[in-house]
């Protein structure tokens, strides 16, 4: 049984050019945080002081890819990162907020990482056909499925969705596709379906397959309701006392609303059973935030990263295994330097960040990010093309031009077409990769 302990916030109520509209967080295997804003992705090394960091002018930051801009996609979500045959890939959910196709048809975008703090290369995107919202995604290290969801879990949408990724096709052709999907019903310890109120903000897996989901949103609406009730009470003869009571109850309910108690971090096992939920106060597994009118705090993304393994590199403020974003959402009209409750000082134009850190005990075995070794089955055509070469085909990449079975010579399984070309060269002097299923080895 795992236990979780809140270690502290760092950054702690800080702001910068990179914190505004922050949406998600993950990391690569070279010691770099990867953060998403609504329309930009960027990295910071774990040794960097995030409280003083700047992403301004970063040549390696990645904007919203042009094919998605054309769909009016303008909202990256909480991403996840994996290694495929030693190469890093970043999977990012993308939505649209201002009309256009992307508003009702979210997608997953995939980027190839050049490593370290280097650039990300946009590879492809694919629709999430079973949902209208997608604020997060996470890939299980156990079953290799991509998990995501709508913005809530309730009686109408009682499940999260799991998509099978065609890794063979992705590696061979740079095309992302989901050949199948399935549902996972989230349940409490009595195996009854649970409800998670809006919004589902982030998700991450630990190496042992536990799923961490963070949820919550700013403003309960109770303050505005209290204001309205107060005004109605005064204007309709209910009296000044009734009006004042409405105001007070509205603001109090808004600031310490039940939405904060319903939000936070939940931990699920591989079957979808709830194992643990954070609390808003006390010691232990605490995720304190104030979503109401006076504070505008909202949870965002989450990642699992055992930073204790990097004790010699990490910044002094970073610790633990589980890390989650909390933002103070700034809006037009906020005044720089204005103090709003509990000493929270607003800085106009930039969102304040608390990056929350937790220990997980015992620390599960395994690597994070997960590393998958993918091999494909290859064959070579016994018959030469008119130009003289024998074509090598990837049998696992949905090739529309495979030779007939009788014309195939088996080449075995290989991590890429390059190794298959070498194997085919031992059979035929003139070989080449198929332009459709082995384009990275096609030279014609």
FIPAGU-248086 format. One record per residue (C-alpha): x, y, z; residue in one letter; residue number from 0. Coordinates in steps of 0.5 Angstrom, whole numbers, plus 500, padded with zeros to 3 digits. Example, Ala and Ser with C-alpha at 12.3 -4.5 7.8 and 13.67 -1.06 7.14 Angstrom:
! residues 2
[[525 491 516] a 0]
[[527 498 514] s 1]
***
This chain:
! residues 444
[[500 500 500] x 0]
[[503 507 498] x 1]
[[503 513 502] x 2]
[[503 520 500] x 3]
[[506 526 503] x 4]
[[506 533 501] x 5]
[[513 536 501] x 6]
[[512 543 500] x 7]
[[511 548 494] x 8]
[[516 550 489] x 9]
[[516 555 486] x 10]
[[511 558 491] x 11]
[[506 563 489] x 12]
[[511 566 484] x 13]
[[510 568 477] x 14]
[[514 569 470] x 15]
[[513 569 463] x 16]
[[512 562 463] x 17]
[[507 561 468] x 18]
[[501 565 464] x 19]
[[496 560 462] x 20]
[[500 554 464] x 21]
[[496 547 463] x 22]
[[501 541 464] x 23]
[[507 538 466] x 24]
[[511 532 464] x 25]
[[519 531 463] x 26]
[[524 527 459] x 27]
[[529 522 460] x 28]
[[535 528 460] x 29]
[[533 532 466] x 30]
[[528 537 463] x 31]
[[521 539 465] x 32]
[[516 540 459] x 33]
[[511 545 461] x 34]
[[505 547 456] x 35]
[[502 553 456] x 36]
[[495 554 452] x 37]
[[499 555 445] x 38]
[[506 553 447] x 39]
[[511 548 449] x 40]
[[518 549 453] x 41]
[[523 546 457] x 42]
[[527 547 463] x 43]
[[533 543 466] x 44]
[[531 540 473] x 45]
[[537 545 476] x 46]
[[534 551 474] x 47]
[[531 556 479] x 48]
[[523 556 476] x 49]
[[522 561 481] x 50]
[[526 566 477] x 51]
[[526 562 470] x 52]
[[524 565 463] x 53]
[[522 562 457] x 54]
[[522 569 453] x 55]
[[526 568 446] x 56]
[[527 560 447] x 57]
[[529 558 440] x 58]
[[527 551 442] x 59]
[[520 552 445] x 60]
[[514 549 440] x 61]
[[508 553 438] x 62]
[[502 550 436] x 63]
[[503 546 430] x 64]
[[500 550 423] x 65]
[[496 544 421] x 66]
[[492 545 428] x 67]
[[492 552 428] x 68]
[[488 551 421] x 69]
[[483 547 425] x 70]
[[482 553 430] x 71]
[[486 549 436] x 72]
[[488 553 441] x 73]
[[489 550 447] x 74]
[[494 545 449] x 75]
[[493 540 455] x 76]
[[497 536 460] x 77]
[[502 532 456] x 78]
[[505 525 457] x 79]
[[512 523 455] x 80]
[[515 516 453] x 81]
[[521 513 450] x 82]
[[520 509 443] x 83]
[[526 505 442] x 84]
[[530 510 445] x 85]
[[527 516 442] x 86]
[[523 521 446] x 87]
[[516 522 444] x 88]
[[511 527 447] x 89]
[[503 526 447] x 90]
[[499 532 448] x 91]
[[492 533 448] x 92]
[[489 539 444] x 93]
[[482 543 444] x 94]
[[479 549 441] x 95]
[[476 554 445] x 96]
[[474 559 440] x 97]
[[469 555 435] x 98]
[[472 551 429] x 99]
[[473 544 428] x 100]
[[477 543 434] x 101]
[[472 545 439] x 102]
[[468 539 439] x 103]
[[473 534 436] x 104]
[[479 534 440] x 105]
[[486 531 438] x 106]
[[492 528 440] x 107]
[[498 531 437] x 108]
[[505 528 438] x 109]
[[512 531 438] x 110]
[[519 527 437] x 111]
[[524 530 442] x 112]
[[531 532 440] x 113]
[[533 530 447] x 114]
[[536 534 453] x 115]
[[533 542 452] x 116]
[[533 541 445] x 117]
[[527 542 440] x 118]
[[521 538 439] x 119]
[[519 536 432] x 120]
[[511 536 430] x 121]
[[510 529 427] x 122]
[[502 528 427] x 123]
[[496 528 430] x 124]
[[490 524 431] x 125]
[[482 525 433] x 126]
[[480 522 439] x 127]
[[473 520 436] x 128]
[[469 518 443] x 129]
[[470 525 446] x 130]
[[468 532 446] x 131]
[[473 535 451] x 132]
[[480 532 452] x 133]
[[484 536 458] x 134]
[[490 531 459] x 135]
[[493 524 457] x 136]
[[497 519 460] x 137]
[[500 513 457] x 138]
[[500 507 462] x 139]
[[507 503 463] x 140]
[[503 497 464] x 141]
[[498 496 458] x 142]
[[501 502 453] x 143]
[[494 505 452] x 144]
[[493 512 452] x 145]
[[488 514 457] x 146]
[[484 521 457] x 147]
[[477 523 458] x 148]
[[472 528 458] x 149]
[[472 534 463] x 150]
[[468 530 468] x 151]
[[466 523 470] x 152]
[[459 523 472] x 153]
[[452 519 470] x 154]
[[453 521 463] x 155]
[[460 520 462] x 156]
[[462 515 467] x 157]
[[468 513 464] x 158]
[[475 515 462] x 159]
[[477 512 455] x 160]
[[483 508 453] x 161]
[[486 508 446] x 162]
[[491 503 443] x 163]
[[496 507 439] x 164]
[[499 504 433] x 165]
[[506 504 435] x 166]
[[509 500 429] x 167]
[[506 505 424] x 168]
[[508 511 428] x 169]
[[515 509 428] x 170]
[[515 507 421] x 171]
[[511 512 417] x 172]
[[510 518 422] x 173]
[[503 517 422] x 174]
[[499 517 429] x 175]
[[493 513 429] x 176]
[[488 509 434] x 177]
[[486 503 432] x 178]
[[481 501 438] x 179]
[[479 504 444] x 180]
[[476 502 451] x 181]
[[473 504 457] x 182]
[[475 504 464] x 183]
[[469 506 469] x 184]
[[472 509 476] x 185]
[[470 506 482] x 186]
[[471 507 490] x 187]
[[473 502 494] x 188]
[[466 499 495] x 189]
[[466 498 487] x 190]
[[461 504 486] x 191]
[[462 508 480] x 192]
[[465 515 483] x 193]
[[464 522 480] x 194]
[[469 527 479] x 195]
[[466 534 478] x 196]
[[469 539 473] x 197]
[[475 540 471] x 198]
[[479 534 469] x 199]
[[486 537 469] x 200]
[[491 532 469] x 201]
[[493 525 469] x 202]
[[500 521 470] x 203]
[[502 514 471] x 204]
[[507 511 476] x 205]
[[512 506 474] x 206]
[[507 501 477] x 207]
[[501 503 473] x 208]
[[498 507 478] x 209]
[[494 513 475] x 210]
[[494 520 478] x 211]
[[488 524 476] x 212]
[[488 532 478] x 213]
[[481 536 478] x 214]
[[478 542 480] x 215]
[[476 549 477] x 216]
[[476 556 479] x 217]
[[470 560 482] x 218]
[[464 556 485] x 219]
[[459 561 483] x 220]
[[457 562 490] x 221]
[[459 569 491] x 222]
[[456 571 485] x 223]
[[449 567 487] x 224]
[[450 571 494] x 225]
[[451 577 491] x 226]
[[445 576 487] x 227]
[[441 574 493] x 228]
[[443 580 497] x 229]
[[441 585 492] x 230]
[[434 581 491] x 231]
[[433 581 498] x 232]
[[434 589 498] x 233]
[[430 591 492] x 234]
[[424 587 494] x 235]
[[424 589 501] x 236]
[[427 583 504] x 237]
[[431 588 508] x 238]
[[439 590 509] x 239]
[[440 585 514] x 240]
[[438 580 509] x 241]
[[442 583 504] x 242]
[[448 583 508] x 243]
[[447 575 510] x 244]
[[446 574 502] x 245]
[[453 577 501] x 246]
[[457 574 507] x 247]
[[454 567 505] x 248]
[[456 568 498] x 249]
[[463 570 499] x 250]
[[464 565 504] x 251]
[[461 559 500] x 252]
[[465 561 494] x 253]
[[472 562 498] x 254]
[[472 555 501] x 255]
[[467 552 497] x 256]
[[465 544 496] x 257]
[[469 545 489] x 258]
[[476 545 493] x 259]
[[474 539 497] x 260]
[[471 535 491] x 261]
[[478 537 487] x 262]
[[485 535 488] x 263]
[[489 529 487] x 264]
[[486 522 486] x 265]
[[490 515 486] x 266]
[[487 509 482] x 267]
[[489 502 481] x 268]
[[490 499 474] x 269]
[[483 496 475] x 270]
[[480 503 476] x 271]
[[479 503 484] x 272]
[[480 509 488] x 273]
[[486 508 492] x 274]
[[487 515 495] x 275]
[[485 522 495] x 276]
[[488 528 497] x 277]
[[485 533 503] x 278]
[[485 540 503] x 279]
[[488 541 510] x 280]
[[492 537 515] x 281]
[[498 533 514] x 282]
[[500 527 509] x 283]
[[497 527 502] x 284]
[[495 535 502] x 285]
[[492 539 496] x 286]
[[490 545 499] x 287]
[[487 550 494] x 288]
[[482 556 494] x 289]
[[478 556 488] x 290]
[[473 562 490] x 291]
[[472 569 488] x 292]
[[478 572 492] x 293]
[[483 567 490] x 294]
[[482 564 483] x 295]
[[486 558 484] x 296]
[[485 552 479] x 297]
[[489 546 479] x 298]
[[492 544 472] x 299]
[[497 538 470] x 300]
[[501 533 474] x 301]
[[507 528 473] x 302]
[[510 523 476] x 303]
[[518 524 476] x 304]
[[523 521 482] x 305]
[[527 527 483] x 306]
[[530 524 489] x 307]
[[535 520 483] x 308]
[[537 527 481] x 309]
[[539 529 488] x 310]
[[546 532 485] x 311]
[[542 536 480] x 312]
[[536 538 482] x 313]
[[534 545 484] x 314]
[[534 545 492] x 315]
[[526 547 492] x 316]
[[525 540 488] x 317]
[[524 534 491] x 318]
[[519 528 491] x 319]
[[516 523 486] x 320]
[[509 527 484] x 321]
[[509 534 482] x 322]
[[502 538 481] x 323]
[[501 545 478] x 324]
[[496 550 482] x 325]
[[495 557 478] x 326]
[[492 563 481] x 327]
[[489 565 474] x 328]
[[489 572 473] x 329]
[[484 576 469] x 330]
[[483 583 465] x 331]
[[483 588 471] x 332]
[[487 585 476] x 333]
[[492 590 479] x 334]
[[499 589 480] x 335]
[[501 589 487] x 336]
[[494 588 489] x 337]
[[494 584 495] x 338]
[[487 579 495] x 339]
[[487 575 502] x 340]
[[492 571 505] x 341]
[[497 575 502] x 342]
[[496 573 495] x 343]
[[499 579 491] x 344]
[[497 579 484] x 345]
[[501 581 478] x 346]
[[497 583 472] x 347]
[[498 579 466] x 348]
[[502 573 469] x 349]
[[499 567 473] x 350]
[[502 565 480] x 351]
[[504 558 480] x 352]
[[505 553 486] x 353]
[[508 547 484] x 354]
[[507 542 489] x 355]
[[511 536 491] x 356]
[[510 530 494] x 357]
[[513 523 496] x 358]
[[511 517 494] x 359]
[[513 511 499] x 360]
[[515 506 497] x 361]
[[518 508 491] x 362]
[[515 503 485] x 363]
[[521 500 481] x 364]
[[521 502 474] x 365]
[[523 508 469] x 366]
[[520 514 468] x 367]
[[518 516 463] x 368]
[[517 509 461] x 369]
[[521 506 455] x 370]
[[518 501 450] x 371]
[[522 497 446] x 372]
[[518 496 439] x 373]
[[519 491 434] x 374]
[[516 490 427] x 375]
[[515 484 423] x 376]
[[518 485 416] x 377]
[[518 481 409] x 378]
[[522 482 402] x 379]
[[518 481 396] x 380]
[[521 475 392] x 381]
[[519 479 385] x 382]
[[524 485 383] x 383]
[[520 492 381] x 384]
[[521 494 374] x 385]
[[527 498 376] x 386]
[[530 492 379] x 387]
[[530 493 387] x 388]
[[526 488 391] x 389]
[[522 492 396] x 390]
[[522 491 404] x 391]
[[515 491 407] x 392]
[[513 493 414] x 393]
[[508 487 416] x 394]
[[505 491 422] x 395]
[[505 498 419] x 396]
[[498 497 415] x 397]
[[501 497 408] x 398]
[[496 498 402] x 399]
[[502 495 398] x 400]
[[504 488 401] x 401]
[[506 483 396] x 402]
[[502 477 396] x 403]
[[504 472 401] x 404]
[[507 467 396] x 405]
[[511 472 394] x 406]
[[514 474 401] x 407]
[[521 472 404] x 408]
[[520 473 412] x 409]
[[526 478 415] x 410]
[[524 477 422] x 411]
[[523 482 427] x 412]
[[527 489 427] x 413]
[[526 495 431] x 414]
[[526 499 425] x 415]
[[527 498 417] x 416]
[[534 500 417] x 417]
[[536 493 420] x 418]
[[531 490 416] x 419]
[[534 493 409] x 420]
[[541 490 412] x 421]
[[537 483 413] x 422]
[[534 483 406] x 423]
[[541 485 403] x 424]
[[544 478 405] x 425]
[[538 475 400] x 426]
[[538 480 394] x 427]
[[544 485 392] x 428]
[[539 491 390] x 429]
[[534 492 396] x 430]
[[529 498 398] x 431]
[[524 500 403] x 432]
[[517 501 401] x 433]
[[515 508 400] x 434]
[[508 507 404] x 435]
[[510 502 410] x 436]
[[518 503 410] x 437]
[[519 511 407] x 438]
[[525 512 412] x 439]
[[528 507 408] x 440]
[[526 509 401] x 441]
[[531 511 396] x 442]
[[527 511 390] x 443]
***
